């Protein structure tokens, strides 16, 4: 079968013929419906240095945003339907620790002992015609479109988890939420905030097209650049926002969010661009919280799928055949995508 493989450090991935995998005990073989291309993939093969924190040694199949139809059951697997459509929860922890027992494999206490972090993150992912996944990691999609659903497992799950943790800050009338960075995750964050809260959603980016799409989803948009913080505070009546979500995580975006916060607010850094935050008693709003999150839980993903099936959220996708899978990554690197690139291995 064909697959997109990360083979060497600082090397563009290859479209390679590899052996079709077989499911082991407790696993299923999925015929891949869709696999989302994420900036994290680019960081894996392009930015990380061998042995650096966060680096994952090659070689393996990319793709941690996956959906598919169950093709074959491994030994001992019950409770899933052959031919049924499922979304795949990407992280894979030890399955034994406290974090994994609550479905939060992202914070596995034994991660240092694991040979991989998840599907497409050390373990072969879904940028292939077929993939193997633990049955525990499957979330049923029912009759919902599995191709368009593929990005939900990261591009929706990650902002959903961050927003869910911030819901107490957005409960009640007259609340304001700030979304910085309107790529795939930021666009989903706007939709999730509009569905789950009554807050006024302020969205900001440097790209005019991205802001137009966020505005169409119900956000009040503020262009990046000079006067950005002043405009955000003007919208809030000078008080600042009650919750902010930075999907970039660079120094300037963190500074913008920090300068936009109200007292007793919550600022979540989701993007991993390496920015830092400087705290001071007299310049940080009283009782405000600065935190970060990484991905989400299996339970969160079930809730994300429920929102998708109810029509509350809808990822914007650009579809690519397996023949054009590397073009999807080229466009991702070049910043030429408007929606989430989804590779459809069995596209007619």
C-alpha positions as CSV (number, residue, x, y, z in Angstrom):
1,X,0.0,0.0,0.0
2,X,1.0,3.6,-0.4
3,X,1.9,5.9,2.6
4,X,3.4,9.2,3.4
5,X,6.5,8.4,5.4
6,X,8.8,10.6,7.5
7,X,12.1,8.9,6.8
8,X,14.9,11.3,7.7
9,X,15.4,14.5,9.8
10,X,15.1,17.8,8.0
11,X,13.9,15.9,4.9
12,X,10.5,16.3,3.1
13,X,8.4,13.1,3.5
14,X,8.2,10.5,0.8
15,X,5.2,8.7,-0.9
16,X,6.3,5.1,-0.4
17,X,5.0,1.6,-0.9
18,X,5.0,-0.3,2.4
19,X,3.4,-3.5,3.6
20,X,-0.2,-3.4,4.7
21,X,-0.4,-3.7,8.5
22,X,-2.1,-6.4,10.4
23,X,-4.1,-5.7,13.6
24,X,-2.8,-7.3,16.8
25,X,-4.8,-8.2,19.9
26,X,-7.1,-5.4,20.9
27,X,-6.6,-3.6,17.6
28,X,-8.5,-3.0,14.4
29,X,-7.4,-2.5,10.8
30,X,-9.0,0.6,9.3
31,X,-9.5,1.4,5.6
32,X,-8.5,5.1,5.9
33,X,-11.3,7.5,4.9
34,X,-9.4,10.7,5.5
35,X,-6.1,11.9,7.1
36,X,-5.6,15.5,8.0
37,X,-2.2,17.3,7.3
38,X,-1.2,19.3,10.3
39,X,1.6,21.9,11.0
40,X,2.8,19.5,13.7
41,X,3.7,17.1,11.0
42,X,5.9,19.7,9.3
43,X,7.6,20.5,12.6
44,X,8.4,16.8,13.1
45,X,10.3,16.4,9.8
46,X,11.5,20.0,9.3
47,X,12.1,21.8,12.5
48,X,13.0,19.4,15.3
49,X,16.6,18.4,15.9
50,X,17.5,14.8,16.7
51,X,17.4,14.2,20.4
52,X,15.8,17.6,21.1
53,X,12.7,17.8,23.5
54,X,9.6,17.0,21.5
55,X,11.5,15.2,18.7
56,X,10.4,11.8,17.5
57,X,12.9,9.6,15.7
58,X,11.9,8.4,12.2
59,X,10.9,6.4,10.3
60,X,7.1,6.2,10.5
61,X,3.9,7.0,8.6
62,X,2.6,10.5,9.3
63,X,-1.0,11.4,10.1
64,X,-2.5,11.9,13.5
65,X,-5.9,13.2,12.3
66,X,-7.6,10.1,11.0
67,X,-10.9,8.5,10.2
68,X,-11.8,5.3,8.5
69,X,-14.0,2.2,8.1
70,X,-13.2,-0.9,10.2
71,X,-11.8,-3.5,7.8
72,X,-10.6,-6.3,10.1
73,X,-10.7,-7.1,13.8
74,X,-7.7,-8.2,15.9
75,X,-7.9,-10.9,18.5
76,X,-10.3,-10.3,21.3
77,X,-11.9,-7.2,19.8
78,X,-15.7,-6.8,20.2
79,X,-18.1,-3.9,20.3
80,X,-17.2,-2.4,16.9
81,X,-18.9,-2.9,13.6
82,X,-16.9,-4.1,10.5
83,X,-17.7,-1.6,7.8
84,X,-18.6,1.1,10.4
85,X,-17.1,4.6,10.2
86,X,-15.0,5.8,13.1
87,X,-12.8,8.7,14.1
88,X,-9.4,7.8,15.7
89,X,-8.2,9.4,18.9
90,X,-4.5,10.0,18.1
91,X,-2.6,9.8,21.4
92,X,-1.6,6.4,22.7
93,X,-0.4,6.2,26.4
94,X,0.5,3.2,28.6
95,X,-3.2,2.6,29.4
96,X,-2.3,1.9,33.0
97,X,-1.6,5.2,34.8
98,X,-4.1,7.6,36.3
99,X,-4.1,10.0,33.3
100,X,-4.7,7.2,30.8
101,X,-7.5,5.7,33.0
102,X,-9.4,9.0,32.6
103,X,-8.8,8.9,28.8
104,X,-6.1,11.6,28.8
105,X,-3.3,9.7,27.1
106,X,-1.6,13.1,26.3
107,X,-0.5,13.3,29.9
108,X,0.5,9.7,30.3
109,X,2.7,9.3,33.4
110,X,4.8,6.7,31.6
111,X,5.3,8.6,28.4
112,X,9.1,8.4,28.7
113,X,8.9,4.6,28.6
114,X,6.6,4.5,25.6
115,X,8.1,3.8,22.1
116,X,5.8,6.4,20.6
117,X,3.3,9.2,21.5
118,X,0.5,8.2,19.2
119,X,-0.7,7.6,15.7
120,X,1.5,9.5,13.3
121,X,3.8,10.4,16.2
122,X,6.3,7.6,16.3
123,X,3.6,4.9,15.6
124,X,2.4,4.6,12.0
125,X,-0.4,7.0,11.3
126,X,-3.2,7.4,8.8
127,X,-1.4,9.0,5.8
128,X,-1.8,5.6,4.2
129,X,-4.4,3.4,2.5
130,X,-4.8,1.4,5.8
131,X,-3.8,1.9,9.4
132,X,-4.0,-0.1,12.7
133,X,-5.4,1.5,15.8
134,X,-6.3,0.3,19.3
135,X,-10.0,-0.4,19.5
136,X,-10.1,1.8,22.6
137,X,-9.2,4.8,20.4
138,X,-12.2,4.6,18.1
139,X,-15.1,7.0,18.3
140,X,-18.2,6.1,16.2
141,X,-19.3,8.5,13.6
142,X,-22.6,6.8,12.7
143,X,-23.8,8.2,9.4
144,X,-21.7,11.4,9.5
145,X,-19.2,12.0,6.7
146,X,-15.9,10.4,7.8
147,X,-13.8,12.2,5.2
148,X,-14.7,15.7,6.4
149,X,-14.5,14.5,10.0
150,X,-10.9,13.5,10.0
151,X,-9.5,16.9,11.2
152,X,-11.8,16.8,14.2
153,X,-9.4,14.5,16.1
154,X,-6.9,17.4,16.5
155,X,-8.1,20.6,14.8
156,X,-11.3,20.5,16.8
157,X,-10.3,18.4,19.8
158,X,-7.4,20.6,20.8
159,X,-9.4,23.9,20.9
160,X,-12.4,22.1,22.4
161,X,-10.4,20.9,25.4
162,X,-8.9,24.4,25.9
163,X,-12.3,26.0,25.7
164,X,-14.0,23.4,27.9
165,X,-11.5,24.1,30.6
166,X,-12.2,27.9,30.3
167,X,-16.0,27.6,30.4
168,X,-16.3,28.9,34.0
169,X,-14.7,32.2,32.8
170,X,-17.3,32.6,30.1
171,X,-20.4,31.7,32.0
172,X,-22.9,34.5,32.3
173,X,-23.7,37.6,30.3
174,X,-21.4,40.2,29.0
175,X,-18.4,37.9,28.5
176,X,-15.7,38.2,25.9
177,X,-13.4,35.5,24.4
178,X,-10.3,36.2,22.3
179,X,-9.0,33.9,19.5
180,X,-5.5,34.6,18.2
181,X,-4.5,32.8,15.0
182,X,-7.1,31.8,12.6
183,X,-5.7,28.7,11.0
184,X,-7.4,25.3,11.2
185,X,-7.6,25.3,15.0
186,X,-8.5,28.9,15.4
187,X,-11.4,28.7,12.9
188,X,-12.7,25.7,14.8
189,X,-12.3,27.6,18.1
190,X,-14.6,30.3,16.8
191,X,-17.3,27.8,15.9
192,X,-17.0,26.0,19.3
193,X,-17.1,29.2,21.3
194,X,-20.3,30.3,19.4
195,X,-21.9,26.9,20.0
196,X,-21.0,26.5,23.7
197,X,-21.1,30.1,25.1
198,X,-22.9,33.4,24.8
199,X,-19.7,35.3,24.8
200,X,-18.8,37.9,22.2
201,X,-15.9,36.2,20.3
202,X,-13.1,38.5,19.1
203,X,-10.8,36.9,16.5
204,X,-7.6,38.3,15.2
205,X,-5.1,37.4,12.5
206,X,-2.8,39.0,9.9
207,X,-4.6,37.4,7.0
208,X,-7.6,39.1,5.6
209,X,-9.2,35.9,4.2
210,X,-8.9,34.2,7.5
211,X,-10.6,37.0,9.3
212,X,-13.4,37.0,6.8
213,X,-14.1,33.4,7.5
214,X,-14.1,33.9,11.2
215,X,-16.4,36.9,10.8
216,X,-18.8,34.7,8.8
217,X,-18.8,32.3,11.7
218,X,-19.9,35.0,14.1
219,X,-16.7,36.6,15.4
220,X,-15.9,40.3,15.7
221,X,-12.6,40.6,13.9
222,X,-9.6,42.8,14.7
223,X,-6.6,43.0,12.3
224,X,-3.2,42.3,13.6
225,X,-0.6,45.1,13.8
226,X,-0.6,48.6,15.3
227,X,-3.5,49.4,17.6
228,X,-4.5,45.7,17.9
229,X,-4.7,45.6,21.7
230,X,-6.4,49.0,21.9
231,X,-9.1,47.8,19.5
232,X,-9.7,44.6,21.5
233,X,-10.0,46.6,24.8
234,X,-12.3,49.1,23.1
235,X,-14.7,46.2,22.1
236,X,-14.8,45.0,25.7
237,X,-15.5,48.5,27.1
238,X,-11.9,48.8,28.3
239,X,-12.1,45.9,30.8
240,X,-10.4,43.2,28.7
241,X,-11.4,39.7,27.7
242,X,-12.5,36.9,30.1
243,X,-10.8,34.1,28.2
244,X,-8.1,34.1,25.5
245,X,-6.8,31.3,23.3
246,X,-3.5,31.8,21.4
247,X,-3.2,29.2,18.6
248,X,0.2,30.6,17.5
249,X,2.2,30.7,20.7
250,X,4.9,33.1,19.4
251,X,6.3,35.9,21.5
252,X,4.2,38.7,19.9
253,X,0.9,36.8,20.1
254,X,1.5,35.9,23.7
255,X,2.2,39.5,24.4
256,X,-1.0,40.6,22.6
257,X,-3.2,38.2,24.6
258,X,-1.5,39.1,27.9
259,X,-2.2,42.8,27.3
260,X,-5.8,42.1,26.5
261,X,-6.8,40.2,29.7
262,X,-9.3,41.3,32.3
263,X,-9.0,40.6,36.0
264,X,-10.0,37.0,37.0
265,X,-9.5,35.9,33.4
266,X,-7.9,32.8,31.9
267,X,-5.3,32.9,29.1
268,X,-4.5,29.5,27.4
269,X,-1.5,29.1,25.1
270,X,-2.3,26.3,22.6
271,X,0.2,27.0,19.8
272,X,3.8,25.8,20.2
273,X,5.8,28.5,18.4
274,X,8.1,28.9,21.4
275,X,7.1,32.2,22.8
276,X,7.5,33.1,26.5
277,X,5.4,35.0,29.1
278,X,6.8,37.4,31.6
279,X,4.8,37.7,34.8
280,X,4.8,40.7,37.1
281,X,2.5,41.3,40.1
282,X,1.6,44.8,39.1
283,X,1.2,44.3,35.3
284,X,-0.7,41.0,35.4
285,X,-4.4,41.4,36.0
286,X,-5.4,40.2,39.5
287,X,-6.4,36.6,39.9
288,X,-5.8,35.9,36.2
289,X,-4.5,32.5,35.0
290,X,-2.0,31.8,32.3
291,X,-1.9,28.1,31.3
292,X,-1.4,25.8,28.4
293,X,-3.0,22.6,27.1
294,X,-2.0,19.7,24.8
295,X,-4.6,18.0,22.7
296,X,-7.6,16.6,24.7
297,X,-9.2,13.4,26.2
298,X,-11.0,10.6,24.5
299,X,-14.2,11.8,26.3
300,X,-13.7,15.2,24.8
301,X,-13.5,13.6,21.3
302,X,-16.8,11.9,21.8
303,X,-18.3,15.3,22.7
304,X,-16.7,16.9,19.6
305,X,-18.2,14.2,17.4
306,X,-21.6,14.8,19.0
307,X,-21.3,18.5,18.0
308,X,-20.2,17.6,14.5
309,X,-23.2,15.2,14.1
310,X,-25.5,17.9,15.4
311,X,-24.3,20.4,12.8
312,X,-22.8,22.7,15.4
313,X,-19.3,22.6,14.0
314,X,-18.0,21.9,10.5
315,X,-14.4,21.8,9.5
316,X,-13.4,23.5,6.2
317,X,-11.4,21.0,4.2
318,X,-9.5,20.7,1.0
319,X,-9.4,17.2,-0.4
320,X,-6.3,15.5,-1.9
321,X,-5.9,12.1,-3.5
322,X,-3.0,9.9,-2.3
323,X,-1.3,10.8,-5.6
324,X,-1.3,14.4,-4.5
325,X,-0.6,13.9,-0.8
326,X,2.9,15.5,-1.0
327,X,1.4,18.5,-2.7
328,X,-0.8,18.9,0.4
329,X,2.3,19.1,2.6
330,X,4.0,21.5,0.1
331,X,1.1,23.9,0.3
332,X,0.9,23.5,4.1
333,X,4.6,24.5,4.4
334,X,4.1,27.4,2.0
335,X,1.0,28.8,3.8
336,X,-1.1,28.4,0.7
337,X,-4.0,26.4,2.3
338,X,-7.3,28.1,3.2
339,X,-8.9,25.0,4.8
340,X,-7.5,21.8,6.4
341,X,-5.8,19.6,3.8
342,X,-7.3,16.1,4.0
343,X,-5.7,13.2,2.1
344,X,-8.3,10.7,0.9
345,X,-6.4,7.5,0.0
346,X,-9.3,5.8,-1.7
347,X,-10.7,8.8,-3.6
348,X,-12.6,7.7,-6.6
